[in-house]
Amino acid sequence: MHCEDLKELENNLGYTFKNKEILKEALTHRSYFHEYPKNSTGYNERLEFLGDSVLGFIIVEYLFSLPEKFLESTMAKTKSYVAKEAVLFEIANTISLGKFLRLGKGEELTGGRTKKSLLADAFEALLGAIYLDGGINPAKDIVMKLFKEKIDKIITSGNFHDAKTDLQEKSQMLFNTIPEYRLIKQEGEEHSKVFTVEVYINGEKSGYGVGKSKKEAETNAAKEALKKF
């Protein structure tokens, strides 16, 4: 990856990394790491896990700071909606993130640079890298720049419907328990996996879902379960 490529991404973000290696790791997919291990110190799944938590914290802190004093359930729904795969994919496209990813040949040939789940995960990894490189304040600046308008619009419209959150609320209200999602199987090559998930409430199967990511499969399972209510 050339320095000018990294510079272009940094310009899109409005943030300059002190440690370029952690930026490269955030952009490195597992497929690239396994094909070119000498070119990589690691791949981005650990950073993705961190970035997911950082994003959630920043969203909730912003909601908590607003004068409306939202209920916990409203904040949970808003966070869940903003942090969902479709929104992260949209945000990733605003900074042309797919252009800068390091992918293996299989992912490259199957359109990995435009895959919703891959780009959403890469954005979370990028946010995790920003947090490690510069701390919470630069991460907040990036999230607010990219997400604030969307968060405010969701609050105004009340359009924060999320199947998993809705199912959890109904399950707690009716049965005093939370849904349990079980990964039943995953099929396909590394670059084109299909996940199958079942959701159980009180030990009973309530829904079934399939998706190109575990998150998508869980959401589809929750949607099916909600129909029964």
Buried (B, 14 or more C-beta within 10 A) or exposed (E): BEEEEBEBBBEBBEBBBEEBEBBBBBBBBBBBBEBEEEEBEBBBBEBBEBBBEBBBBBBBEBBEEEEEEBEEEBBBBBBBBBBBBEBBBBBBBEBEBBEBBBBBEBBBEBEBBEBBBBBBBBBBBBBBBBBBBBEEEBBBBBBBEBBEEBBEEBBEEEEBEBBBBBBBBBBEEEEEEEBEBEEBEEEEEEBBBBBBBBBBBEEEEBBBBBBBBBBBBBBBBBBBBBEEE
